[in-house]
Amino acid sequence: MPRKDNMEKVKAKKHLGQHFLTDENIAKQIADTLTLNGYETVLEIGPGMGVLTKYLLEKELETYVIEIDTESVDYLNSHYPKLNGKVISKDFLKYNINEVFNDKPFAIIGNFPYNISTQIVFKCLEMRNQVPEFSGMFQKEVAERICSKKGSKVYGILSVLAQAFYDVEYLFTVEPEVFNPPPKVKSGVMRMIRKENYALPCDEKLFFSVVKIGFQQRRKTLRNSLKSFSLSDNLKEDTIFDLRPEQLSVEQFIELTQKIAANAV
């Protein structure tokens, strides 16, 4: 194991999108966004040198961290003995986390690398049966997009899919100066709490397809953007198809999916 005197600081790596949070107060605020409801385990993604980790370890939670940067992994193992055996040296996006968690529920938290943050959310959505809560820091515009409502210019695929299964909330903004190195943009902290009844009353695979295809041509009406679904002439007359995708709420997308499914019968 590396000696502590050689491990006093991990150098941020640009190719990994690393910006290390240096403000202890903000780190504690992010840790405190966890409600601790419905799970006993939390997974922190990209802990770096553990500024957030130390506050997670104070909670009545089993804390795991997953980190792709081997230098950070060495630092965490050297400085946080409470993490013994719980530092996963893997790429979260490529790793089957159930090799460790065995299908048990867990929350996700982190100061997420901006370059992969949306991919992290999509993987969380894939694992929604296991993830009752998701909280952390993103590039501000990404956090705002996830939490935006219909009619907003930034309302899109990520907004609809996240809000279909989770109650989302933008919590607070973080200035660049509290990072080393400082990013060129502001950051935003948001939280997603899984809905009590998160099973959709429609075909979920079809729902994902309708949302994604609809927003791929967001300036067109749904009548034009959803042509690939071979809509009947009768269904095309439905007034919902006069709208553009950003004009539909999550509930209306569910209604639209139900109508398309009935049309295919």
DOMIBA-810678 format. One record per residue (C-alpha): residue number from 1; residue in one letter; chain; y, z, x. Coordinates in Angstrom, 2 decimals. Example, Ala and Ser with C-alpha at 12.3 -4.5 7.8 and 13.67 -1.06 7.14 Angstrom:
BEGIN
<atom num="1" residu="A" chaine="A" py="-4.50" pz="7.80" px="12.30"/>
<atom num="2" residu="S" chaine="A" py="-1.06" pz="7.14" px="13.67"/>
This chain:
BEGIN
<atom num="1" residu="M" chaine="A" py="0.00" pz="0.00" px="0.00"/>
<atom num="2" residu="P" chaine="A" py="3.49" pz="-0.84" px="1.33"/>
<atom num="3" residu="R" chaine="A" py="5.43" pz="2.06" px="2.80"/>
<atom num="4" residu="K" chaine="A" py="8.22" pz="3.41" px="0.62"/>
<atom num="5" residu="D" chaine="A" py="10.81" pz="2.96" px="3.35"/>
<atom num="6" residu="N" chaine="A" py="10.13" pz="-0.78" px="3.25"/>
<atom num="7" residu="M" chaine="A" py="10.29" pz="-0.88" px="-0.53"/>
<atom num="8" residu="E" chaine="A" py="13.70" pz="0.56" px="-1.35"/>
<atom num="9" residu="K" chaine="A" py="14.86" pz="-2.61" px="-3.04"/>
<atom num="10" residu="V" chaine="A" py="13.24" pz="-5.73" px="-4.45"/>
<atom num="11" residu="K" chaine="A" py="15.19" pz="-8.91" px="-3.91"/>
<atom num="12" residu="A" chaine="A" py="15.89" pz="-10.78" px="-7.16"/>
<atom num="13" residu="K" chaine="A" py="14.22" pz="-14.19" px="-7.18"/>
<atom num="14" residu="K" chaine="A" py="16.11" pz="-17.03" px="-8.82"/>
<atom num="15" residu="H" chaine="A" py="12.98" pz="-19.04" px="-9.65"/>
<atom num="16" residu="L" chaine="A" py="11.69" pz="-16.10" px="-11.70"/>
<atom num="17" residu="G" chaine="A" py="15.01" pz="-15.68" px="-13.52"/>
<atom num="18" residu="Q" chaine="A" py="15.35" pz="-12.11" px="-12.24"/>
<atom num="19" residu="H" chaine="A" py="18.53" pz="-10.15" px="-12.96"/>
<atom num="20" residu="F" chaine="A" py="17.90" pz="-6.45" px="-12.34"/>
<atom num="21" residu="L" chaine="A" py="19.63" pz="-4.07" px="-14.76"/>
<atom num="22" residu="T" chaine="A" py="21.52" pz="-1.40" px="-12.82"/>
<atom num="23" residu="D" chaine="A" py="23.06" pz="0.63" px="-15.66"/>
<atom num="24" residu="E" chaine="A" py="20.84" pz="3.64" px="-16.44"/>
<atom num="25" residu="N" chaine="A" py="22.60" pz="4.34" px="-19.75"/>
<atom num="26" residu="I" chaine="A" py="21.87" pz="0.85" px="-21.07"/>
<atom num="27" residu="A" chaine="A" py="18.27" pz="1.11" px="-19.87"/>
<atom num="28" residu="K" chaine="A" py="17.87" pz="4.33" px="-21.87"/>
<atom num="29" residu="Q" chaine="A" py="19.49" pz="2.71" px="-24.93"/>
<atom num="30" residu="I" chaine="A" py="16.99" pz="-0.15" px="-24.78"/>
<atom num="31" residu="A" chaine="A" py="14.07" pz="2.28" px="-24.46"/>
<atom num="32" residu="D" chaine="A" py="15.42" pz="4.21" px="-27.45"/>
<atom num="33" residu="T" chaine="A" py="15.32" pz="1.11" px="-29.67"/>
<atom num="34" residu="L" chaine="A" py="11.60" pz="1.77" px="-30.08"/>
<atom num="35" residu="T" chaine="A" py="10.83" pz="3.51" px="-33.38"/>
<atom num="36" residu="L" chaine="A" py="7.35" pz="4.71" px="-32.23"/>
<atom num="37" residu="N" chaine="A" py="5.98" pz="3.83" px="-35.69"/>
<atom num="38" residu="G" chaine="A" py="2.59" pz="2.17" px="-36.05"/>
<atom num="39" residu="Y" chaine="A" py="1.52" pz="2.15" px="-32.40"/>
<atom num="40" residu="E" chaine="A" py="0.73" pz="4.45" px="-29.49"/>
<atom num="41" residu="T" chaine="A" py="1.01" pz="1.87" px="-26.70"/>
<atom num="42" residu="V" chaine="A" py="3.91" pz="-0.15" px="-25.35"/>
<atom num="43" residu="L" chaine="A" py="3.88" pz="-3.12" px="-23.00"/>
<atom num="44" residu="E" chaine="A" py="6.97" pz="-3.80" px="-20.91"/>
<atom num="45" residu="I" chaine="A" py="7.32" pz="-7.39" px="-19.74"/>
<atom num="46" residu="G" chaine="A" py="9.04" pz="-8.00" px="-16.41"/>
<atom num="47" residu="P" chaine="A" py="9.85" pz="-4.42" px="-15.37"/>
<atom num="48" residu="G" chaine="A" py="11.20" pz="-5.36" px="-11.93"/>
<atom num="49" residu="M" chaine="A" py="12.05" pz="-2.08" px="-10.19"/>
<atom num="50" residu="G" chaine="A" py="11.42" pz="0.01" px="-13.30"/>
<atom num="51" residu="V" chaine="A" py="14.92" pz="0.95" px="-14.49"/>
<atom num="52" residu="L" chaine="A" py="13.68" pz="0.68" px="-18.10"/>
<atom num="53" residu="T" chaine="A" py="10.15" pz="1.81" px="-17.28"/>
<atom num="54" residu="K" chaine="A" py="11.22" pz="5.32" px="-16.27"/>
<atom num="55" residu="Y" chaine="A" py="12.60" pz="5.96" px="-19.78"/>
<atom num="56" residu="L" chaine="A" py="9.48" pz="4.57" px="-21.44"/>
<atom num="57" residu="L" chaine="A" py="7.38" pz="6.97" px="-19.39"/>
<atom num="58" residu="E" chaine="A" py="9.32" pz="9.88" px="-20.89"/>
<atom num="59" residu="K" chaine="A" py="8.13" pz="8.98" px="-24.39"/>
<atom num="60" residu="E" chaine="A" py="4.89" pz="9.93" px="-26.09"/>
<atom num="61" residu="L" chaine="A" py="3.50" pz="6.47" px="-25.51"/>
<atom num="62" residu="E" chaine="A" py="0.86" pz="4.93" px="-23.29"/>
<atom num="63" residu="T" chaine="A" py="3.01" pz="2.63" px="-21.15"/>
<atom num="64" residu="Y" chaine="A" py="1.75" pz="-0.55" px="-19.51"/>
<atom num="65" residu="V" chaine="A" py="3.84" pz="-3.06" px="-17.59"/>
<atom num="66" residu="I" chaine="A" py="3.11" pz="-6.69" px="-16.80"/>
<atom num="67" residu="E" chaine="A" py="4.83" pz="-8.29" px="-13.84"/>
<atom num="68" residu="I" chaine="A" py="4.36" pz="-11.67" px="-12.15"/>
<atom num="69" residu="D" chaine="A" py="6.36" pz="-10.79" px="-9.02"/>
<atom num="70" residu="T" chaine="A" py="4.02" pz="-9.24" px="-6.45"/>
<atom num="71" residu="E" chaine="A" py="6.88" pz="-7.54" px="-4.61"/>
<atom num="72" residu="S" chaine="A" py="7.89" pz="-5.78" px="-7.83"/>
<atom num="73" residu="V" chaine="A" py="4.25" pz="-4.85" px="-8.48"/>
<atom num="74" residu="D" chaine="A" py="4.09" pz="-3.16" px="-5.06"/>
<atom num="75" residu="Y" chaine="A" py="7.36" pz="-1.36" px="-5.74"/>
<atom num="76" residu="L" chaine="A" py="6.18" pz="-0.08" px="-9.15"/>
<atom num="77" residu="N" chaine="A" py="2.85" pz="1.13" px="-7.76"/>
<atom num="78" residu="S" chaine="A" py="4.69" pz="2.88" px="-4.93"/>
<atom num="79" residu="H" chaine="A" py="7.42" pz="4.55" px="-6.98"/>
<atom num="80" residu="Y" chaine="A" py="5.84" pz="5.30" px="-10.38"/>
<atom num="81" residu="P" chaine="A" py="2.56" pz="7.22" px="-10.00"/>
<atom num="82" residu="K" chaine="A" py="2.41" pz="7.66" px="-13.79"/>
<atom num="83" residu="L" chaine="A" py="1.70" pz="3.92" px="-13.99"/>
<atom num="84" residu="N" chaine="A" py="-1.49" pz="4.29" px="-11.98"/>
<atom num="85" residu="G" chaine="A" py="-3.87" pz="1.60" px="-13.25"/>
<atom num="86" residu="K" chaine="A" py="-1.35" pz="0.33" px="-15.80"/>
<atom num="87" residu="V" chaine="A" py="0.57" pz="-2.23" px="-13.75"/>
<atom num="88" residu="I" chaine="A" py="-0.78" pz="-5.65" px="-14.75"/>
<atom num="89" residu="S" chaine="A" py="-0.07" pz="-8.21" px="-12.03"/>
<atom num="90" residu="K" chaine="A" py="-0.21" pz="-11.30" px="-14.27"/>
<atom num="91" residu="D" chaine="A" py="1.90" pz="-13.92" px="-16.04"/>
<atom num="92" residu="F" chaine="A" py="2.32" pz="-12.65" px="-19.62"/>
<atom num="93" residu="L" chaine="A" py="2.51" pz="-16.18" px="-21.02"/>
<atom num="94" residu="K" chaine="A" py="-0.85" pz="-17.15" px="-19.51"/>
<atom num="95" residu="Y" chaine="A" py="-2.75" pz="-13.87" px="-19.58"/>
<atom num="96" residu="N" chaine="A" py="-5.07" pz="-12.68" px="-22.35"/>
<atom num="97" residu="I" chaine="A" py="-3.62" pz="-9.20" px="-22.78"/>
<atom num="98" residu="N" chaine="A" py="-6.65" pz="-8.11" px="-24.81"/>
<atom num="99" residu="E" chaine="A" py="-8.60" pz="-7.92" px="-21.57"/>
<atom num="100" residu="V" chaine="A" py="-6.66" pz="-4.65" px="-21.29"/>
<atom num="101" residu="F" chaine="A" py="-5.75" pz="-3.75" px="-24.89"/>
<atom num="102" residu="N" chaine="A" py="-9.01" pz="-4.64" px="-26.69"/>
<atom num="103" residu="D" chaine="A" py="-7.24" pz="-5.70" px="-29.91"/>
<atom num="104" residu="K" chaine="A" py="-5.40" pz="-2.38" px="-30.40"/>
<atom num="105" residu="P" chaine="A" py="-1.76" pz="-2.48" px="-31.64"/>
<atom num="106" residu="F" chaine="A" py="1.07" pz="-2.30" px="-29.11"/>
<atom num="107" residu="A" chaine="A" py="4.84" pz="-2.71" px="-29.03"/>
<atom num="108" residu="I" chaine="A" py="6.55" pz="-5.15" px="-26.67"/>
<atom num="109" residu="I" chaine="A" py="9.77" pz="-4.35" px="-24.84"/>
<atom num="110" residu="G" chaine="A" py="11.65" pz="-5.70" px="-21.86"/>
<atom num="111" residu="N" chaine="A" py="14.68" pz="-7.08" px="-20.12"/>
<atom num="112" residu="F" chaine="A" py="13.28" pz="-10.56" px="-20.55"/>
<atom num="113" residu="P" chaine="A" py="13.84" pz="-13.37" px="-18.03"/>
<atom num="114" residu="Y" chaine="A" py="16.16" pz="-15.81" px="-19.77"/>
<atom num="115" residu="N" chaine="A" py="14.16" pz="-18.86" px="-18.75"/>
<atom num="116" residu="I" chaine="A" py="11.03" pz="-17.79" px="-20.66"/>
<atom num="117" residu="S" chaine="A" py="12.42" pz="-15.47" px="-23.34"/>
<atom num="118" residu="T" chaine="A" py="11.86" pz="-17.80" px="-26.29"/>
<atom num="119" residu="Q" chaine="A" py="8.29" pz="-18.46" px="-25.13"/>
<atom num="120" residu="I" chaine="A" py="7.73" pz="-14.69" px="-25.08"/>
<atom num="121" residu="V" chaine="A" py="8.89" pz="-14.47" px="-28.71"/>
<atom num="122" residu="F" chaine="A" py="6.58" pz="-17.31" px="-29.76"/>
<atom num="123" residu="K" chaine="A" py="3.62" pz="-15.57" px="-28.08"/>
<atom num="124" residu="C" chaine="A" py="4.58" pz="-12.34" px="-29.88"/>
<atom num="125" residu="L" chaine="A" py="4.50" pz="-14.24" px="-33.17"/>
<atom num="126" residu="E" chaine="A" py="1.03" pz="-15.55" px="-32.34"/>
<atom num="127" residu="M" chaine="A" py="-0.05" pz="-11.94" px="-31.78"/>
<atom num="128" residu="R" chaine="A" py="1.78" pz="-10.56" px="-34.82"/>
<atom num="129" residu="N" chaine="A" py="-1.37" pz="-8.83" px="-36.13"/>
<atom num="130" residu="Q" chaine="A" py="-1.25" pz="-6.60" px="-33.03"/>
<atom num="131" residu="V" chaine="A" py="2.51" pz="-6.31" px="-32.44"/>
<atom num="132" residu="P" chaine="A" py="4.25" pz="-4.13" px="-35.05"/>
<atom num="133" residu="E" chaine="A" py="7.45" pz="-3.97" px="-33.01"/>
<atom num="134" residu="F" chaine="A" py="9.27" pz="-6.08" px="-30.44"/>
<atom num="135" residu="S" chaine="A" py="12.48" pz="-5.03" px="-28.75"/>
<atom num="136" residu="G" chaine="A" py="14.51" pz="-6.06" px="-25.75"/>
<atom num="137" residu="M" chaine="A" py="17.28" pz="-7.92" px="-24.02"/>
<atom num="138" residu="F" chaine="A" py="17.88" pz="-11.66" px="-24.10"/>
<atom num="139" residu="Q" chaine="A" py="20.62" pz="-14.08" px="-23.29"/>
<atom num="140" residu="K" chaine="A" py="23.15" pz="-13.24" px="-26.02"/>
<atom num="141" residu="E" chaine="A" py="22.98" pz="-16.63" px="-27.73"/>
<atom num="142" residu="V" chaine="A" py="19.17" pz="-16.44" px="-27.95"/>
<atom num="143" residu="A" chaine="A" py="19.27" pz="-12.96" px="-29.52"/>
<atom num="144" residu="E" chaine="A" py="21.90" pz="-14.20" px="-31.97"/>
<atom num="145" residu="R" chaine="A" py="19.81" pz="-17.26" px="-32.82"/>
<atom num="146" residu="I" chaine="A" py="16.74" pz="-15.15" px="-33.62"/>
<atom num="147" residu="C" chaine="A" py="18.82" pz="-12.93" px="-35.93"/>
<atom num="148" residu="S" chaine="A" py="20.95" pz="-15.67" px="-37.55"/>
<atom num="149" residu="K" chaine="A" py="20.79" pz="-16.44" px="-41.25"/>
<atom num="150" residu="K" chaine="A" py="20.72" pz="-19.73" px="-43.16"/>
<atom num="151" residu="G" chaine="A" py="23.92" pz="-21.75" px="-42.95"/>
<atom num="152" residu="S" chaine="A" py="24.58" pz="-20.77" px="-39.35"/>
<atom num="153" residu="K" chaine="A" py="24.84" pz="-23.53" px="-36.74"/>
<atom num="154" residu="V" chaine="A" py="22.36" pz="-21.66" px="-34.55"/>
<atom num="155" residu="Y" chaine="A" py="19.85" pz="-20.99" px="-37.35"/>
<atom num="156" residu="G" chaine="A" py="16.65" pz="-22.80" px="-36.43"/>
<atom num="157" residu="I" chaine="A" py="12.92" pz="-22.73" px="-35.83"/>
<atom num="158" residu="L" chaine="A" py="12.92" pz="-19.41" px="-33.98"/>
<atom num="159" residu="S" chaine="A" py="15.11" pz="-17.77" px="-36.64"/>
<atom num="160" residu="V" chaine="A" py="12.85" pz="-18.77" px="-39.54"/>
<atom num="161" residu="L" chaine="A" py="9.52" pz="-18.02" px="-37.86"/>
<atom num="162" residu="A" chaine="A" py="10.63" pz="-14.63" px="-36.53"/>
<atom num="163" residu="Q" chaine="A" py="12.18" pz="-13.59" px="-39.85"/>
<atom num="164" residu="A" chaine="A" py="9.12" pz="-14.71" px="-41.83"/>
<atom num="165" residu="F" chaine="A" py="7.08" pz="-11.90" px="-40.31"/>
<atom num="166" residu="Y" chaine="A" py="9.63" pz="-9.41" px="-38.95"/>
<atom num="167" residu="D" chaine="A" py="12.84" pz="-7.70" px="-40.00"/>
<atom num="168" residu="V" chaine="A" py="15.22" pz="-8.63" px="-37.18"/>
<atom num="169" residu="E" chaine="A" py="18.39" pz="-6.86" px="-36.06"/>
<atom num="170" residu="Y" chaine="A" py="20.96" pz="-7.62" px="-33.37"/>
<atom num="171" residu="L" chaine="A" py="21.76" pz="-4.23" px="-31.83"/>
<atom num="172" residu="F" chaine="A" py="24.36" pz="-4.52" px="-29.07"/>
<atom num="173" residu="T" chaine="A" py="25.89" pz="-6.75" px="-26.39"/>
<atom num="174" residu="V" chaine="A" py="25.56" pz="-6.17" px="-22.63"/>
<atom num="175" residu="E" chaine="A" py="28.11" pz="-7.42" px="-20.09"/>
<atom num="176" residu="P" chaine="A" py="27.03" pz="-9.35" px="-16.95"/>
<atom num="177" residu="E" chaine="A" py="28.48" pz="-6.77" px="-14.56"/>
<atom num="178" residu="V" chaine="A" py="25.60" pz="-4.31" px="-15.14"/>
<atom num="179" residu="F" chaine="A" py="23.06" pz="-6.62" px="-13.48"/>
<atom num="180" residu="N" chaine="A" py="22.25" pz="-7.47" px="-9.89"/>
<atom num="181" residu="P" chaine="A" py="22.82" pz="-10.34" px="-9.47"/>
<atom num="182" residu="P" chaine="A" py="25.11" pz="-10.73" px="-12.52"/>
<atom num="183" residu="P" chaine="A" py="24.09" pz="-13.57" px="-14.85"/>
<atom num="184" residu="K" chaine="A" py="26.71" pz="-16.13" px="-15.88"/>
<atom num="185" residu="V" chaine="A" py="26.39" pz="-15.16" px="-19.55"/>
<atom num="186" residu="K" chaine="A" py="26.41" pz="-12.05" px="-21.71"/>
<atom num="187" residu="S" chaine="A" py="23.17" pz="-10.47" px="-22.87"/>
<atom num="188" residu="G" chaine="A" py="22.15" pz="-9.17" px="-26.28"/>
<atom num="189" residu="V" chaine="A" py="19.64" pz="-6.51" px="-27.30"/>
<atom num="190" residu="M" chaine="A" py="17.70" pz="-7.08" px="-30.52"/>
<atom num="191" residu="R" chaine="A" py="14.73" pz="-5.55" px="-32.31"/>
<atom num="192" residu="M" chaine="A" py="12.03" pz="-6.99" px="-34.58"/>
<atom num="193" residu="I" chaine="A" py="10.04" pz="-4.66" px="-36.82"/>
<atom num="194" residu="R" chaine="A" py="7.05" pz="-6.23" px="-38.54"/>
<atom num="195" residu="K" chaine="A" py="7.31" pz="-6.39" px="-42.32"/>
<atom num="196" residu="E" chaine="A" py="5.03" pz="-4.11" px="-44.30"/>
<atom num="197" residu="N" chaine="A" py="3.51" pz="-7.13" px="-45.98"/>
<atom num="198" residu="Y" chaine="A" py="3.70" pz="-9.87" px="-43.38"/>
<atom num="199" residu="A" chaine="A" py="0.99" pz="-12.17" px="-44.77"/>
<atom num="200" residu="L" chaine="A" py="2.75" pz="-15.23" px="-46.17"/>
<atom num="201" residu="P" chaine="A" py="1.94" pz="-16.42" px="-49.72"/>
<atom num="202" residu="C" chaine="A" py="1.27" pz="-19.91" px="-48.36"/>
<atom num="203" residu="D" chaine="A" py="-0.75" pz="-21.74" px="-45.72"/>
<atom num="204" residu="E" chaine="A" py="0.70" pz="-20.27" px="-42.50"/>
<atom num="205" residu="K" chaine="A" py="-0.29" pz="-23.22" px="-40.30"/>
<atom num="206" residu="L" chaine="A" py="1.39" pz="-25.62" px="-42.73"/>
<atom num="207" residu="F" chaine="A" py="4.43" pz="-23.31" px="-42.88"/>
<atom num="208" residu="F" chaine="A" py="4.84" pz="-23.50" px="-39.10"/>
<atom num="209" residu="S" chaine="A" py="4.56" pz="-27.31" px="-39.24"/>
<atom num="210" residu="V" chaine="A" py="7.09" pz="-27.67" px="-42.06"/>
<atom num="211" residu="V" chaine="A" py="9.64" pz="-25.48" px="-40.26"/>
<atom num="212" residu="K" chaine="A" py="9.20" pz="-27.19" px="-36.88"/>
<atom num="213" residu="I" chaine="A" py="9.24" pz="-30.76" px="-38.19"/>
<atom num="214" residu="G" chaine="A" py="12.16" pz="-30.02" px="-40.51"/>
<atom num="215" residu="F" chaine="A" py="14.36" pz="-28.72" px="-37.70"/>
<atom num="216" residu="Q" chaine="A" py="13.41" pz="-31.49" px="-35.28"/>
<atom num="217" residu="Q" chaine="A" py="15.76" pz="-33.69" px="-37.31"/>
<atom num="218" residu="R" chaine="A" py="18.10" pz="-30.99" px="-38.54"/>
<atom num="219" residu="R" chaine="A" py="20.91" pz="-33.37" px="-39.51"/>
<atom num="220" residu="K" chaine="A" py="18.69" pz="-35.20" px="-41.98"/>
<atom num="221" residu="T" chaine="A" py="17.79" pz="-34.06" px="-45.46"/>
<atom num="222" residu="L" chaine="A" py="14.28" pz="-32.70" px="-45.86"/>
<atom num="223" residu="R" chaine="A" py="13.40" pz="-35.78" px="-47.89"/>
<atom num="224" residu="N" chaine="A" py="13.83" pz="-37.84" px="-44.72"/>
<atom num="225" residu="S" chaine="A" py="12.72" pz="-35.39" px="-42.04"/>
<atom num="226" residu="L" chaine="A" py="9.44" pz="-34.50" px="-43.81"/>
<atom num="227" residu="K" chaine="A" py="8.26" pz="-38.08" px="-44.49"/>
<atom num="228" residu="S" chaine="A" py="5.18" pz="-37.50" px="-42.33"/>
<atom num="229" residu="F" chaine="A" py="3.76" pz="-35.24" px="-45.06"/>
<atom num="230" residu="S" chaine="A" py="3.31" pz="-38.25" px="-47.39"/>
<atom num="231" residu="L" chaine="A" py="5.25" pz="-36.73" px="-50.27"/>
<atom num="232" residu="S" chaine="A" py="4.65" pz="-38.11" px="-53.74"/>
<atom num="233" residu="D" chaine="A" py="7.56" pz="-39.82" px="-55.46"/>
<atom num="234" residu="N" chaine="A" py="7.56" pz="-37.05" px="-58.06"/>
<atom num="235" residu="L" chaine="A" py="7.83" pz="-34.34" px="-55.41"/>
<atom num="236" residu="K" chaine="A" py="10.61" pz="-36.20" px="-53.59"/>
<atom num="237" residu="E" chaine="A" py="12.75" pz="-35.82" px="-56.71"/>
<atom num="238" residu="D" chaine="A" py="12.73" pz="-32.02" px="-56.32"/>
<atom num="239" residu="T" chaine="A" py="16.29" pz="-30.92" px="-55.50"/>
<atom num="240" residu="I" chaine="A" py="15.07" pz="-28.79" px="-52.54"/>
<atom num="241" residu="F" chaine="A" py="14.60" pz="-32.06" px="-50.65"/>
<atom num="242" residu="D" chaine="A" py="18.34" pz="-32.78" px="-50.97"/>
<atom num="243" residu="L" chaine="A" py="18.97" pz="-29.94" px="-48.51"/>
<atom num="244" residu="R" chaine="A" py="19.01" pz="-29.89" px="-44.71"/>
<atom num="245" residu="P" chaine="A" py="16.74" pz="-27.35" px="-42.98"/>
<atom num="246" residu="E" chaine="A" py="19.53" pz="-24.95" px="-41.97"/>
<atom num="247" residu="Q" chaine="A" py="20.40" pz="-24.55" px="-45.66"/>
<atom num="248" residu="L" chaine="A" py="17.00" pz="-23.01" px="-46.51"/>
<atom num="249" residu="S" chaine="A" py="16.21" pz="-19.30" px="-46.34"/>
<atom num="250" residu="V" chaine="A" py="12.79" pz="-18.10" px="-45.19"/>
<atom num="251" residu="E" chaine="A" py="11.80" pz="-17.66" px="-48.83"/>
<atom num="252" residu="Q" chaine="A" py="12.80" pz="-21.25" px="-49.60"/>
<atom num="253" residu="F" chaine="A" py="10.74" pz="-22.52" px="-46.66"/>
<atom num="254" residu="I" chaine="A" py="7.76" pz="-20.66" px="-48.11"/>
<atom num="255" residu="E" chaine="A" py="8.46" pz="-22.24" px="-51.51"/>
<atom num="256" residu="L" chaine="A" py="8.73" pz="-25.66" px="-49.85"/>
<atom num="257" residu="T" chaine="A" py="5.41" pz="-25.16" px="-48.06"/>
<atom num="258" residu="Q" chaine="A" py="3.74" pz="-24.20" px="-51.34"/>
<atom num="259" residu="K" chaine="A" py="5.04" pz="-27.37" px="-52.99"/>
<atom num="260" residu="I" chaine="A" py="3.87" pz="-29.60" px="-50.14"/>
<atom num="261" residu="A" chaine="A" py="0.43" pz="-27.95" px="-50.21"/>
<atom num="262" residu="A" chaine="A" py="0.15" pz="-28.51" px="-53.98"/>
<atom num="263" residu="N" chaine="A" py="1.23" pz="-32.13" px="-53.49"/>
<atom num="264" residu="A" chaine="A" py="-1.68" pz="-32.70" px="-51.09"/>
<atom num="265" residu="V" chaine="A" py="-4.31" pz="-31.45" px="-53.54"/>
